[in-house]
Amino acid sequence: MSQGEVTIRVCTELKEWEQCVGLQREVWGFSDLDLVPLRMFSVASKIGGQVIGAYDGERMVGFALAIPGTRNGHSYLHSHMLAVAESHRNHGLGRKIKLFQREDAIARGYELMEWTFDPLEIKNAFLNLTKLGAIARRYNINQYGITSSPLQGFLPTDRLVAEWWLKSKRVETLLNTGSMPAVKPELKIEVPAEIYAWKAHEDTRAKAKEVQSRNRDLFFDSFGRGLACLGYERDAHGNGAFLVGRWDENWSYATGPITQ
């Protein structure tokens, strides 16, 4: 799969996994303690997972790491990491890598891919829910502990769980037509555009923590009532909002709700 000078392919060699580790450090600024080690990339590629790289010439500019999982007797892929180099952001490369993951997963018999994402990251939430057609109906508090990445702002690593039903009507309609059925939200959970600046500076992180705590309560209340995040919108000022509404199981498969 190629787009201009960028080529996306499955990574199968040691030198490619080493590039993944290096790009991981570049993107998140992790200390060695928080890095996913090279051995994990090797293991993932050998047990039914995915290591997928995006290359601009010989330079890796993006990668995805996924590992297999099971829940309620059903197999799925958990996409643990998606990284894009700063030089190649905001050009749709992240979405292209995810679509490559989807094609590879379907070819190997998977119907569901999951991953976690930070509810405070506006661009990522928009990609997951609106550009890919994932939904979210589970919330994990401080899943990875306080990390060394400055992008997290040293806040608890709260995460929403994205469910991407790879062959669902919702996803296939989006990919074939560029749009999904309109969402009729019962409520909107808002994230201010200033959240990035608030997280970046010690004297304003309390504001970011207040947003995180408020929204955490809203998510738990919504999911407890059987609602799900079905879409995401951004306004002209960069503010984001989760569109939370009633989940239609016809958009997925007749396997019933996925429970933790």
WOTACOR-V936451 format. One record per helix or strand. SS is the DSSP state (alpha for helix, beta for strand). FROM is the first residue (numbers start at 1). TO is the last residue. If there is no record, write none. Layout:
# WOTACOR-V936451
ss:SS from:FROM to:TO
ss:SS from:FROM to:TO
This chain:
# WOTACOR-V936451
ss:beta from:2 to:3
ss:beta from:6 to:10
ss:alpha from:14 to:28
ss:alpha from:32 to:34
ss:alpha from:38 to:46
ss:beta from:50 to:56
ss:beta from:59 to:71
ss:beta from:74 to:84
ss:alpha from:86 to:88
ss:alpha from:93 to:107
ss:beta from:112 to:117
ss:alpha from:122 to:131
ss:beta from:135 to:140
ss:alpha from:150 to:152
ss:beta from:159 to:165
ss:alpha from:169 to:177
ss:beta from:187 to:191
ss:alpha from:195 to:200
ss:alpha from:202 to:224
ss:beta from:227 to:234
ss:beta from:240 to:246
ss:alpha from:249 to:251
